[in-house]
Amino acid sequence: MTSHRAPKPLAHPSRPAERAVTVALVLAVLAGLAWIAGMIYTVAEWPL
């Protein structure tokens, strides 16, 4: 009698959930860098 095992999921970056998390992290990093750049610009151009 043969046993039926479920195939193991492939840990591959092309999976939709992992891709979505990676895209979200990249967008979060870009947003953070843009915010920091905006703060530096604001402080540099602040009228003293």
N, CA and C atoms as a LAMMPS dump frame, in Angstrom:
ITEM: TIMESTEP
0
ITEM: NUMBER OF ATOMS
144
ITEM: BOX BOUNDS ff ff ff
-5.0000000000000000e+02 5.0000000000000000e+02
-5.0000000000000000e+02 5.0000000000000000e+02
-5.0000000000000000e+02 5.0000000000000000e+02
ITEM: ATOMS id mol type element x y z
1 1 1 N 0.848 -1.178 0
2 1 2 C 0 0 0
3 1 3 C 0.894 1.242 0
4 2 1 N 0.608 2.145 -0.871
5 2 2 C 1.42 3.357 -0.964
6 2 3 C 0.837 4.455 -0.087
7 3 1 N 1.718 5.279 0.452
8 3 2 C 1.241 6.409 1.258
9 3 3 C 1.252 7.663 0.394
10 4 1 N 0.247 8.457 0.566
11 4 2 C 0.132 9.679 -0.22
12 4 3 C 0.569 10.857 0.639
13 5 1 N 1.66 11.454 0.256
14 5 2 C 2.162 12.612 0.983
15 5 3 C 1.919 13.863 0.146
16 6 1 N 1.602 14.924 0.851
17 6 2 C 1.447 16.196 0.149
18 6 3 C 2.826 16.689 -0.275
19 7 1 N 2.931 17.233 -1.469
20 7 2 C 4.235 17.733 -1.899
21 7 3 C 4.67 18.916 -1.036
22 8 1 N 5.974 18.968 -0.765
23 8 2 C 6.492 20.071 0.042
24 8 3 C 6.432 21.364 -0.777
25 9 1 N 6.038 22.455 -0.135
26 9 2 C 6.009 23.723 -0.878
27 9 3 C 7.421 24.165 -1.249
28 10 1 N 7.54 24.722 -2.418
29 10 2 C 8.844 25.18 -2.875
30 10 3 C 9.148 26.551 -2.281
31 11 1 N 10.303 26.678 -1.679
32 11 2 C 10.718 27.975 -1.132
33 11 3 C 11.39 28.744 -2.262
34 12 1 N 10.582 29.333 -3.103
35 12 2 C 11.086 30.03 -4.287
36 12 3 C 10.602 31.469 -4.249
37 13 1 N 11.447 32.451 -4.601
38 13 2 C 11.034 33.858 -4.5
39 13 3 C 9.926 34.277 -5.46
40 14 1 N 9.566 33.414 -6.39
41 14 2 C 8.52 33.786 -7.338
42 14 3 C 7.123 33.52 -6.784
43 15 1 N 7.046 33.031 -5.542
44 15 2 C 5.721 32.804 -4.935
45 15 3 C 5.065 34.154 -4.689
46 16 1 N 3.775 34.264 -4.924
47 16 2 C 3.09 35.566 -4.841
48 16 3 C 3.202 36.241 -3.473
49 17 1 N 3.067 35.488 -2.394
50 17 2 C 3.11 36.104 -1.064
51 17 3 C 4.497 36.667 -0.784
52 18 1 N 5.529 35.907 -1.085
53 18 2 C 6.889 36.371 -0.842
54 18 3 C 7.206 37.572 -1.722
55 19 1 N 6.729 37.55 -2.949
56 19 2 C 6.964 38.671 -3.852
57 19 3 C 6.283 39.923 -3.331
58 20 1 N 5.071 39.774 -2.815
59 20 2 C 4.343 40.922 -2.278
60 20 3 C 5.053 41.498 -1.057
61 21 1 N 5.564 40.638 -0.199
62 21 2 C 6.291 41.11 0.985
63 21 3 C 7.567 41.822 0.567
64 22 1 N 8.279 41.279 -0.402
65 22 2 C 9.51 41.905 -0.879
66 22 3 C 9.219 43.273 -1.486
67 23 1 N 8.179 43.361 -2.291
68 23 2 C 7.811 44.643 -2.902
69 23 3 C 7.425 45.646 -1.826
70 24 1 N 6.677 45.21 -0.829
71 24 2 C 6.271 46.106 0.259
72 24 3 C 7.477 46.611 1.031
73 25 1 N 8.438 45.743 1.299
74 25 2 C 9.647 46.165 2.01
75 25 3 C 10.463 47.149 1.192
76 26 1 N 10.583 46.902 -0.101
77 26 2 C 11.33 47.825 -0.962
78 26 3 C 10.643 49.182 -1.005
79 27 1 N 9.327 49.197 -1.134
80 27 2 C 8.599 50.463 -1.143
81 27 3 C 8.728 51.185 0.192
82 28 1 N 8.722 50.451 1.291
83 28 2 C 8.877 51.066 2.605
84 28 3 C 10.259 51.698 2.75
85 29 1 N 11.281 51.015 2.268
86 29 2 C 12.636 51.57 2.336
87 29 3 C 12.736 52.812 1.474
88 30 1 N 12.181 52.777 0.27
89 30 2 C 12.211 53.955 -0.6
90 30 3 C 11.452 55.125 0.016
91 31 1 N 10.312 54.848 0.637
92 31 2 C 9.548 55.907 1.288
93 31 3 C 10.342 56.498 2.454
94 32 1 N 11.018 55.67 3.207
95 32 2 C 11.847 56.148 4.312
96 32 3 C 12.99 57.013 3.827
97 33 1 N 13.65 56.593 2.761
98 33 2 C 14.746 57.389 2.201
99 33 3 C 14.24 58.715 1.66
100 34 1 N 13.075 58.702 1.03
101 34 2 C 12.5 59.942 0.516
102 34 3 C 12.145 60.881 1.667
103 35 1 N 11.624 60.334 2.756
104 35 2 C 11.28 61.15 3.915
105 35 3 C 12.54 61.775 4.519
106 36 1 N 13.6 60.985 4.663
107 36 2 C 14.858 61.5 5.212
108 36 3 C 15.42 62.588 4.307
109 37 1 N 15.411 62.358 3.005
110 37 2 C 15.897 63.373 2.068
111 37 3 C 15.068 64.641 2.169
112 38 1 N 13.769 64.513 2.313
113 38 2 C 12.908 65.678 2.471
114 38 3 C 13.199 66.44 3.745
115 39 1 N 13.476 65.731 4.831
116 39 2 C 13.813 66.394 6.095
117 39 3 C 15.148 67.131 5.982
118 40 1 N 16.126 66.513 5.339
119 40 2 C 17.428 67.166 5.155
120 40 3 C 17.265 68.416 4.298
121 41 1 N 16.491 68.313 3.237
122 41 2 C 16.253 69.469 2.368
123 41 3 C 15.548 70.583 3.141
124 42 1 N 14.55 70.198 3.944
125 42 2 C 13.801 71.198 4.711
126 42 3 C 14.711 71.926 5.691
127 43 1 N 15.543 71.188 6.404
128 43 2 C 16.446 71.801 7.377
129 43 3 C 17.497 72.647 6.669
130 44 1 N 18.001 72.178 5.538
131 44 2 C 19.039 72.919 4.806
132 44 3 C 18.487 74.226 4.237
133 45 1 N 17.225 74.233 3.843
134 45 2 C 16.637 75.429 3.223
135 45 3 C 15.857 76.286 4.233
136 46 1 N 15.89 75.906 5.494
137 46 2 C 15.129 76.632 6.509
138 46 3 C 15.689 78.039 6.683
139 47 1 N 14.827 79.053 6.625
140 47 2 C 15.326 80.427 6.805
141 47 3 C 15.731 80.668 8.262
142 48 1 N 16.958 81.056 8.446
143 48 2 C 17.458 81.287 9.805
144 48 3 C 17.35 82.753 10.182
